[in-house]
Amino acid sequence: MGKDEVKSRRRFLSNAAMLAGGIFVSVSNNSIGALLYATERKDTKGPWYGMGIDLEQCIGCGHCANTCKSENGVSREPFYFRTWVEQYTILNDGSVKITSPNGGIDGFSQQVPDEDIFKSFFVPKMCNHCEKSPCVQVCPVGATYDSPEGVVLVDDSYCIGCRYCVQACPYGCRYIDPVKKVADKCTLCYHRIMKGQLPACVEVCPKGAKIFGDLNDPGSDLVRFKKEHAWQVLKPHMNTDSKVYYNGLRAEVR
């Protein structure tokens, strides 16, 4: 990390205490929320990475969650995930049952009788690598930051484990590593994509339900995915400009 970047991140310290303490008020108040999220997309000619998730293809196999743990050294305890899979079961009476046993790694067992099910489907989740990341805004020491490629990362050497970013994430995508005691989350397998490789979860998906790509490249798989599908993002009202795009997203998903 260059000195200029460190200085830029350190400038945030003067406002961090005020913003971090009021994050829950901020996300529900339009005027304060504007201060938190009023950041502009970086003017970059290089890659700007994101992810597409096709819910019509996901079969809930859990390979993505399992491989992610192996690739990134995530704790095997069933409470820590960089990516996981949820099963949504919509009943005939309109109620919704959401399950994610061990993040989907061990598979799913439907407990609702077939005659009571209106629809059932799987939803992989992960860090949304937002362009206007609440987690970046509230970090009091600049440990959470945006890479030049638009990937939200955590610098372990700076993180103090304060949990502000865990609380600020609207998608529940962060946790405190039980060993290192610092914030952790999906990095889009940054160590892989910088070598021209795919994120591990994308590589192992048997149905091609996850699509990784460069949003600045008109010919990338991700741009093609966005052109060919009526995509949506999770919680658009949060104004985070998520870079994870879902095809087949239903209103019941939260």
ZITA-V658168 format. One record per pair of residues at least 24 apart in sequence whose ideal C-beta (glycine too) atoms are under 10 Angstrom apart, sorted by the first residue. I is the first residue (numbers start at 1). J is the second residue. D is the distance in Angstrom with one decimal. If there is no record, write none. Layout:
I;J;D, I;J;D
This chain:
1;142;9.9, 1;145;8.4, 1;155;7.2, 1;157;9.4, 1;158;9.3, 5;142;9.1, 5;145;7.7, 5;148;9.3, 6;142;7.4, 6;145;9.7, 6;155;9.6, 6;158;9.1, 7;142;9.7, 8;142;8.5, 8;145;9.2, 9;136;9.0, 9;139;8.5, 9;141;8.5, 9;142;3.3, 9;143;8.6, 9;144;9.2, 9;145;5.9, 9;146;9.8, 9;155;9.0, 9;158;8.5, 10;141;8.5, 10;142;5.8, 10;158;10.0, 11;142;8.8, 12;136;8.6, 12;137;7.8, 12;138;9.3, 12;139;7.6, 12;140;8.1, 12;141;9.0, 12;142;6.0, 12;145;9.6, 13;139;9.7, 13;140;6.7, 13;141;7.4, 13;142;7.3, 15;137;8.9, 15;138;9.9, 15;140;9.7, 16;137;8.4, 16;138;6.9, 16;139;7.1, 16;140;4.1, 16;141;8.0, 16;142;8.5, 16;164;8.3, 17;138;9.9, 17;140;6.6, 17;164;9.9, 19;134;9.5, 19;137;6.2, 19;138;5.8, 19;139;9.9, 19;140;9.0, 19;164;9.1, 19;168;9.2, 20;137;8.5, 20;138;4.3, 20;139;7.9, 20;140;5.8, 20;162;8.0, 20;164;4.6, 20;165;9.0, 20;167;8.6, 20;168;7.7, 21;138;9.1, 21;140;9.9, 21;164;8.8, 22;138;9.4, 23;134;6.9, 23;135;9.8, 23;137;8.4, 23;138;5.6, 23;164;7.2, 23;165;9.6, 23;167;6.3, 23;168;4.9, 23;169;10.0, 24;167;7.6, 24;168;8.7, 26;134;8.3, 26;137;8.9, 26;138;8.9, 26;168;8.9, 27;134;7.1, 27;168;8.1, 27;170;7.0, 27;237;9.6, 27;238;6.7, 27;239;8.9, 27;240;9.6, 30;239;9.3, 33;134;9.4, 33;238;8.7, 33;239;6.8, 34;239;8.4, 35;137;9.0, 36;132;8.1, 36;133;9.9, 36;134;6.4, 36;137;5.3, 36;138;8.0, 36;168;8.9, 36;239;8.9, 36;240;9.8, 37;130;8.8, 37;131;9.3, 37;132;4.3, 37;133;8.7, 37;134;7.2, 37;137;7.4, 37;238;8.2, 37;239;5.1, 37;240;6.7, 37;241;8.3, 38;132;7.7, 38;137;9.9, 38;239;9.2, 39;130;9.6, 39;131;7.2, 39;132;5.0, 39;133;8.3, 39;136;8.4, 39;137;7.9, 39;146;9.0, 39;241;8.8, 40;131;8.6, 40;132;8.9, 41;131;5.4, 41;132;8.9, 41;150;8.4, 41;215;9.9, 41;241;7.6, 42;131;8.2, 42;146;7.3, 42;147;9.9, 42;148;7.4, 42;149;9.5, 42;150;7.2, 44;148;6.3, 44;149;7.9, 44;150;7.7, 44;216;7.3, 45;216;7.5, 46;148;6.4, 46;149;6.5, 46;150;9.3, 46;214;8.6, 46;216;7.2, 47;148;8.7, 47;149;5.1, 47;150;7.8, 47;151;9.6, 47;193;8.5, 47;194;9.9, 47;213;8.9, 47;214;4.2, 47;215;8.1, 47;216;6.0, 47;217;7.1, 47;220;8.8, 48;129;10.0, 48;131;8.9, 48;148;9.1, 48;149;6.5, 48;150;4.5, 48;151;9.4, 48;213;9.7, 48;214;6.3, 48;215;4.6, 48;216;4.6, 48;217;8.7, 48;222;9.9, 48;243;8.0, 49;129;7.3, 49;147;8.7, 49;149;5.2, 49;150;5.5, 49;151;5.8, 49;188;6.0, 49;190;9.0, 49;193;6.6, 49;199;9.2, 49;212;7.1, 49;213;7.3, 49;214;6.1, 49;215;7.1, 49;216;9.0, 49;217;10.0, 49;220;9.4, 49;222;8.2, 49;243;7.3, 50;128;9.1, 50;129;6.6, 50;131;9.5, 50;150;7.2, 50;151;9.4, 50;188;8.5, 50;211;9.2, 50;212;7.8, 50;213;6.9, 50;214;8.2, 50;215;5.1, 50;216;10.0, 50;220;9.4, 50;222;5.7, 50;223;9.3, 50;225;9.7, 50;226;8.9, 50;242;8.5, 50;243;3.5, 50;244;6.6, 50;245;6.8, 51;83;9.7, 51;124;9.5, 51;126;7.1, 51;127;9.3, 51;128;8.5, 51;129;7.5, 51;186;9.1, 51;188;6.9, 51;199;7.7, 51;201;8.8, 51;202;7.8, 51;210;6.3, 51;211;6.8, 51;212;5.6, 51;213;8.0, 51;222;7.2, 51;225;9.4, 51;242;9.6, 51;243;7.0, 51;244;4.8, 51;245;7.3, 51;246;9.6, 52;202;9.7, 52;209;9.0, 52;210;7.2, 52;211;3.7, 52;212;7.8, 52;213;7.4, 52;221;7.8, 52;222;5.3, 52;223;9.3, 52;224;9.1, 52;225;4.0, 52;226;6.8, 52;228;9.9, 52;229;7.7, 52;231;7.0, 52;243;9.7, 52;244;7.7, 52;245;4.8, 52;246;7.7, 52;247;7.0, 53;123;7.9, 53;124;5.6, 53;125;8.6, 53;126;8.3, 53;201;9.9, 53;205;9.6, 53;209;6.3, 53;210;5.7, 53;211;7.5, 53;225;9.2, 53;231;9.0, 53;234;9.8, 53;244;6.5, 53;245;7.2, 53;246;5.1, 53;247;7.2, 53;248;8.8, 53;249;8.6, 54;124;9.7, 54;205;9.6, 54;207;8.0, 54;208;7.4, 54;209;4.9, 54;210;7.8, 54;211;6.9, 54;225;7.4, 54;228;10.0, 54;229;7.2, 54;231;9.2, 54;245;9.5, 54;246;7.9, 54;247;4.6, 54;248;6.7, 55;88;9.4, 55;121;6.0, 55;122;7.1, 55;123;6.2, 55;124;8.2, 55;209;7.5, 55;246;6.0, 55;247;6.2, 55;248;3.7, 55;249;6.4, 55;250;8.1, 55;253;8.4, 56;121;8.4, 56;207;9.3, 56;209;8.2, 56;229;8.9, 56;247;6.3, 56;248;4.6, 57;122;9.7, 57;205;8.2, 57;206;9.4, 57;207;4.3, 57;208;6.1, 57;209;4.0, 57;210;8.9, 57;211;9.6, 57;247;8.4, 57;248;8.6, 58;85;7.3, 58;104;9.8, 58;121;7.5, 58;122;4.5, 58;123;7.3, 58;124;6.0, 58;205;8.2, 58;207;6.7, 58;208;9.9, 58;209;4.2, 58;210;8.4, 58;246;10.0, 58;248;8.7, 59;85;9.6, 59;108;9.9, 59;121;9.9, 59;122;6.9, 59;205;9.3, 59;206;7.4, 59;207;5.8, 59;209;7.8, 60;85;5.6, 60;86;8.9, 60;87;6.0, 60;100;9.8, 60;104;6.1, 60;107;7.4, 60;108;5.3, 60;120;9.3, 60;121;8.4, 60;122;3.7, 60;123;9.0, 60;124;8.8, 60;209;9.8, 61;85;8.1, 61;104;7.9, 61;105;9.4, 61;107;7.4, 61;108;9.4, 61;122;8.8, 61;204;9.2, 61;205;8.2, 61;206;6.4, 61;207;8.1, 61;209;9.4, 62;100;9.6, 62;101;9.3, 62;102;8.1, 62;103;7.0, 62;104;3.8, 62;105;4.5, 62;106;6.9, 62;107;6.2, 62;108;8.1, 62;122;9.2, 62;124;9.3, 63;104;9.1, 63;105;8.6, 63;200;9.7, 63;201;7.9, 63;203;9.7, 63;204;4.7, 63;205;6.5, 63;206;6.6, 63;207;9.7, 64;103;9.4, 64;104;8.2, 64;105;9.3, 64;124;6.0, 64;126;8.5, 64;199;9.0, 64;200;8.0, 64;201;3.7, 64;202;8.0, 64;203;9.4, 64;204;6.5, 64;205;5.9, 64;206;9.9, 64;209;8.3, 64;210;6.6, 65;100;9.2, 65;102;8.2, 65;103;4.4, 65;104;5.4, 65;105;5.0, 65;106;9.7, 65;124;7.9, 65;125;9.6, 65;126;9.4, 65;201;7.7, 66;102;9.3, 66;103;8.3, 66;104;8.5, 66;105;4.6, 66;106;8.9, 66;200;9.9, 66;201;9.4, 66;204;8.3, 67;105;9.5, 67;189;9.9, 67;199;9.5, 67;200;4.9, 67;201;6.1, 67;202;9.8, 67;203;7.7, 67;204;4.6, 67;205;9.1, 68;103;9.0, 68;105;9.5, 68;126;8.4, 68;186;7.5, 68;189;8.1, 68;199;8.4, 68;200;5.9, 68;201;5.4, 68;204;9.0, 69;103;8.5, 69;105;7.6, 69;200;9.6, 70;200;7.8, 70;204;9.8, 71;189;6.5, 71;191;8.9, 71;192;7.8, 71;199;8.5, 71;200;4.0, 71;201;8.3, 71;203;9.2, 71;204;9.2, 72;184;8.5, 72;185;9.9, 72;186;8.4, 72;187;7.4, 72;189;7.2, 72;190;9.9, 72;191;8.6, 72;192;9.8, 72;199;10.0, 72;200;7.6, 72;201;10.0, 73;177;9.2, 73;179;9.2, 73;180;9.8, 73;184;9.5, 74;103;9.7, 74;175;9.2, 74;177;8.3, 74;184;7.4, 74;185;9.9, 74;186;9.7, 75;175;8.9, 75;177;7.1, 75;178;5.5, 75;179;7.1, 75;180;9.9, 75;184;9.0, 76;102;9.6, 76;105;9.3, 77;102;9.5, 77;178;6.8, 78;102;4.3, 78;103;6.9, 78;105;8.1, 78;106;8.8, 79;103;9.1, 79;175;7.4, 79;178;8.3, 80;175;5.4, 80;176;8.9, 80;177;7.4, 80;178;6.8, 80;184;7.6, 81;105;8.7, 81;125;8.6, 81;126;8.7, 81;172;9.9, 81;173;8.8, 81;175;7.7, 81;184;9.8, 81;185;9.3, 81;186;8.8, 82;126;6.7, 82;127;7.3, 82;173;8.0, 82;174;9.5, 82;175;8.8, 82;184;7.2, 82;185;5.9, 82;186;4.2, 82;187;7.6, 82;188;9.7, 82;189;9.2, 82;200;9.7, 82;201;8.6, 83;124;6.3, 83;125;6.7, 83;126;4.1, 83;127;8.2, 83;173;8.7, 83;185;9.4, 83;186;5.7, 83;199;9.0, 83;200;9.3, 83;201;5.5, 83;210;8.8, 84;123;9.5, 84;124;7.3, 84;125;5.9, 84;126;7.9, 84;172;9.7, 84;173;9.4, 85;122;5.5, 85;123;7.0, 85;124;5.0, 85;125;7.5, 85;209;9.9, 86;121;9.5, 86;122;7.0, 86;123;4.8, 86;124;8.0, 86;125;6.4, 86;253;8.2, 86;254;9.8, 87;120;6.7, 87;121;7.6, 87;122;5.5, 87;123;7.8, 88;119;8.1, 88;120;6.8, 88;121;5.6, 88;122;7.5, 88;123;6.1, 88;250;7.4, 88;252;5.9, 88;253;6.3, 88;254;9.5, 89;116;8.9, 89;117;6.0, 89;118;8.5, 89;119;7.8, 89;120;4.6, 89;121;8.5, 89;252;9.6, 90;117;7.3, 90;118;4.7, 90;119;4.6, 90;120;7.1, 90;121;8.5, 90;250;7.9, 90;252;6.0, 91;116;5.4, 91;117;6.5, 91;118;6.1, 91;119;9.2, 91;120;9.6, 92;116;5.8, 92;117;7.3, 92;118;5.0, 92;119;9.7, 93;118;8.6, 94;118;7.9, 94;252;9.3, 95;252;9.7, 96;250;9.5, 96;251;9.9, 96;252;4.9, 96;253;9.1, 96;254;9.0, 98;123;8.8, 98;252;8.6, 98;253;8.9, 98;254;8.3, 100;125;8.6, 119;250;8.0, 119;252;8.8, 121;248;7.5, 121;249;9.9, 121;250;7.6, 121;252;9.4, 121;253;8.9, 122;209;8.7, 123;234;9.1, 123;246;7.8, 123;248;9.2, 123;249;7.9, 123;250;8.9, 123;252;9.6, 123;253;5.5, 123;254;9.7, 124;201;7.8, 124;205;8.7, 124;209;6.9, 124;210;6.8, 124;244;9.4, 124;246;9.1, 125;171;6.9, 125;172;7.9, 125;173;7.1, 125;186;9.3, 125;234;7.8, 125;244;8.5, 125;246;9.8, 125;253;9.2, 126;171;8.4, 126;173;6.4, 126;185;8.3, 126;186;4.5, 126;188;8.4, 126;199;9.2, 126;201;7.6, 126;210;8.8, 126;244;6.6, 127;151;9.0, 127;152;6.4, 127;153;9.8, 127;169;8.0, 127;171;7.3, 127;173;4.4, 127;174;7.5, 127;185;4.7, 127;186;3.8, 127;187;7.7, 127;188;7.8, 127;242;9.5, 127;243;9.6, 127;244;7.9, 128;152;8.5, 128;169;8.6, 128;170;8.5, 128;171;5.5, 128;173;6.9, 128;186;8.9, 128;233;7.2, 128;234;6.6, 128;235;8.7, 128;238;9.4, 128;240;6.7, 128;241;9.0, 128;242;3.8, 128;243;6.5, 128;244;4.5, 128;245;9.6, 129;153;9.4, 129;173;9.5, 129;185;9.6, 129;186;7.8, 129;187;8.9, 129;188;6.5, 129;240;9.6, 129;241;9.7, 129;242;7.4, 129;243;4.7, 129;244;6.8, 130;169;9.1, 130;170;8.8, 130;171;8.8, 130;233;9.2, 130;238;8.4, 130;239;9.2, 130;240;3.8, 130;241;5.7, 130;242;5.3, 130;243;6.8, 130;244;8.8, 131;240;7.4, 131;241;3.7, 131;242;8.0, 131;243;6.6, 132;238;8.9, 132;239;6.5, 132;240;5.1, 132;241;5.0, 132;242;9.2, 133;165;8.8, 133;168;8.6, 133;169;8.5, 133;240;6.6, 133;241;8.8, 133;242;9.5, 134;164;9.6, 134;165;8.0, 134;167;9.2, 134;168;4.2, 134;169;6.5, 134;170;6.6, 134;171;9.7, 134;238;7.8, 134;239;9.5, 134;240;6.5, 135;164;8.1, 135;165;3.8, 135;166;8.1, 135;167;9.2, 135;168;5.2, 135;169;5.3, 135;170;9.4, 135;171;9.8, 135;173;8.6, 135;174;6.6, 135;183;8.1, 135;185;8.2, 135;240;9.5, 136;165;8.0, 136;168;9.0, 137;164;9.5, 137;165;9.2, 137;168;7.3, 138;162;9.2, 138;164;4.5, 138;165;6.1, 138;166;9.9, 138;167;7.9, 138;168;4.5, 138;169;9.5, 139;164;6.4, 139;165;5.5, 139;168;8.6, 139;183;8.4, 140;164;6.4, 140;165;9.6, 143;182;7.6, 143;183;7.1, 144;168;9.3, 144;169;9.9, 144;174;8.8, 144;183;6.8, 144;185;9.0, 147;187;8.9, 147;188;9.3, 147;190;6.9, 147;194;9.2, 149;188;8.7, 149;190;8.1, 149;193;7.7, 149;194;8.2, 149;214;8.4, 149;216;9.5, 150;188;9.2, 150;214;9.4, 150;215;7.7, 150;216;9.1, 150;243;6.5, 151;186;9.3, 151;187;6.4, 151;188;5.2, 151;189;9.5, 151;190;5.5, 151;193;7.8, 151;194;9.4, 151;243;9.0, 152;185;7.7, 152;186;8.7, 152;187;8.0, 152;188;8.8, 152;190;9.8, 152;243;9.2, 153;185;9.0, 153;187;5.8, 153;188;9.2, 153;190;6.3, 154;182;6.8, 154;183;5.1, 154;184;6.6, 154;185;6.8, 154;187;7.9, 155;182;9.0, 155;183;9.8, 156;180;6.3, 156;181;9.7, 156;182;5.0, 156;183;8.7, 156;184;8.6, 157;182;9.0, 158;182;8.8, 159;183;5.4, 159;184;9.0, 169;238;10.0, 169;240;9.3, 170;234;8.2, 170;235;5.5, 170;237;9.4, 170;238;4.6, 170;239;9.7, 170;240;6.6, 170;242;9.2, 171;234;6.1, 171;235;7.0, 171;238;8.5, 171;240;8.5, 171;242;8.0, 171;244;8.8, 171;254;9.6, 172;254;9.9, 173;244;9.7, 186;244;9.5, 188;212;7.2, 188;243;9.3, 188;244;9.7, 209;247;9.2, 209;248;10.0, 210;244;9.6, 211;245;8.5, 211;247;9.2, 215;243;7.0, 215;245;9.5
